[in-house]
Amino acid sequence: MATDGPTPSPCNPAIFKKGKGVCVVDGSSNAVERWVRRVAEKAKAKVDWHYSGGRANVLHLGNEASRQRVLKTIEELEHELDGRVLSIGGPALYRAGDKVPKGAIAVDPDLGPIVGAV
C-alpha cells in the first residue's frame, strides 16, 4: 500500500460494511483518494475505497440507478487516475468480516476464500 502524502481518512464505515464493489484500482493512497472523491462527486453517489491485498477496492452504496451512474463515471474518468483501473463492475475484493465458507483454508485478496479438499 503506497502513499504519496498524508494518510487519507479511513473508508466510510457504512460503505465499507454494506457497499458493493464497483472497481479495483492500483495507485498510491492520495491519488486514489482524489480520484474516488471526483467519481463520487460527478456521479452524485456514495463511493469510498480501502486497500485490500495491496489493491484499492472501490465500493458504492446506493440503488441501481446510482450504481450505473458510478460505473459510467468510472469509465469517463479512468484517464484522470494517477494509477491504473484493474477491473470495473465488481465483485468487491474480500474484506475482513466477510463470510467464509466452511472448509476455507485461505483467503486470496483477489479471488476470495479458497476451499480445501475434504
C-alpha positions as CSV (number, residue, x, y, z in Angstrom):
1,M,0.0,0.0,0.0
2,A,1.8,3.1,-1.3
3,T,1.2,6.6,0.0
4,D,2.1,9.9,-1.6
5,G,1.4,12.2,1.3
6,P,-0.7,12.3,4.4
7,T,-2.8,9.2,5.0
8,P,-6.4,9.7,3.7
9,S,-9.3,9.2,6.0
10,P,-10.5,5.6,6.6
11,C,-13.3,4.2,4.4
12,N,-16.7,5.3,5.4
13,P,-17.9,2.5,7.8
14,A,-21.4,2.2,6.2
15,I,-19.9,2.0,2.7
16,F,-17.2,-0.5,3.9
17,K,-19.8,-2.7,5.6
18,K,-22.7,-2.6,3.0
19,G,-21.2,-1.2,-0.2
20,K,-20.8,-3.3,-3.3
21,G,-17.6,-3.3,-5.4
22,V,-17.5,-1.1,-8.5
23,C,-13.9,-1.3,-9.4
24,V,-10.4,-2.2,-8.3
25,V,-7.5,0.1,-8.9
26,D,-3.8,0.2,-8.4
27,G,-2.4,3.5,-7.2
28,S,-1.0,5.4,-4.3
29,S,-3.3,6.3,-1.5
30,N,-3.8,10.1,-2.2
31,A,-4.0,9.6,-5.9
32,V,-6.8,7.0,-5.3
33,E,-8.5,9.3,-2.7
34,R,-8.6,12.3,-5.1
35,W,-9.9,10.1,-8.0
36,V,-12.6,8.4,-5.9
37,R,-13.8,11.7,-4.5
38,R,-14.1,13.0,-8.0
39,V,-16.0,9.9,-9.1
40,A,-18.4,10.3,-6.1
41,E,-18.9,14.0,-6.8
42,K,-19.5,13.7,-10.5
43,A,-21.8,10.7,-10.1
44,K,-23.6,12.3,-7.1
45,A,-23.2,9.0,-5.3
46,K,-21.8,7.4,-2.1
47,V,-18.4,6.0,-3.1
48,D,-15.4,5.2,-1.0
49,W,-12.4,2.9,-1.0
50,H,-9.9,0.9,1.1
51,Y,-6.9,-1.2,0.4
52,S,-7.4,-5.0,0.3
53,G,-4.4,-7.1,-0.5
54,G,-2.5,-4.0,-1.8
55,R,-5.2,-3.0,-4.2
56,A,-7.7,-0.2,-3.8
57,N,-11.2,-1.7,-3.5
58,V,-13.7,0.9,-4.6
59,L,-17.2,0.5,-3.2
60,H,-20.6,2.0,-3.9
61,L,-23.6,2.3,-1.6
62,G,-26.9,3.1,-3.2
63,N,-29.6,1.9,-5.6
64,E,-29.1,0.5,-9.1
65,A,-29.5,3.9,-10.8
66,S,-26.8,5.4,-8.6
67,R,-24.5,2.4,-9.3
68,Q,-25.0,2.8,-13.1
69,R,-24.0,6.5,-12.8
70,V,-20.9,5.5,-10.8
71,L,-19.9,2.8,-13.4
72,K,-20.4,5.3,-16.2
73,T,-18.4,7.9,-14.3
74,I,-15.5,5.5,-13.6
75,E,-15.2,4.9,-17.4
76,E,-15.3,8.6,-18.1
77,L,-12.7,9.5,-15.5
78,E,-10.4,6.5,-15.9
79,H,-7.8,8.6,-17.7
80,E,-7.7,11.0,-14.8
81,L,-6.5,8.4,-12.3
82,D,-2.8,8.6,-11.5
83,G,-2.7,4.8,-11.4
84,R,-4.5,2.0,-13.2
85,V,-8.0,0.7,-13.2
86,L,-7.7,-3.1,-12.9
87,S,-11.3,-4.1,-13.1
88,I,-14.7,-2.5,-13.4
89,G,-18.1,-3.8,-12.2
90,G,-17.2,-6.0,-9.2
91,P,-17.3,-8.2,-7.3
92,A,-15.6,-6.5,-4.4
93,L,-12.3,-7.9,-3.1
94,Y,-12.5,-9.9,0.1
95,R,-12.9,-7.8,3.2
96,A,-12.2,-8.7,6.8
97,G,-15.5,-9.9,8.3
98,D,-16.9,-11.3,5.1
99,K,-18.5,-14.7,5.5
100,V,-16.0,-17.5,4.7
101,P,-17.4,-20.9,3.6
102,K,-16.8,-24.0,5.8
103,G,-13.6,-25.6,4.8
104,A,-11.8,-22.5,3.7
105,I,-8.0,-22.8,4.0
106,A,-7.0,-19.3,2.9
107,V,-8.4,-16.1,1.5
108,D,-6.9,-14.7,-1.7
109,P,-7.4,-10.9,-1.8
110,D,-8.5,-11.0,-5.4
111,L,-10.3,-14.4,-5.6
112,G,-11.8,-14.6,-2.1
113,P,-12.0,-17.8,0.0
114,I,-10.1,-20.9,-1.2
115,V,-11.7,-24.1,0.0
116,G,-9.6,-27.1,0.5
117,A,-10.5,-30.7,-0.4
118,V,-12.5,-32.6,2.1
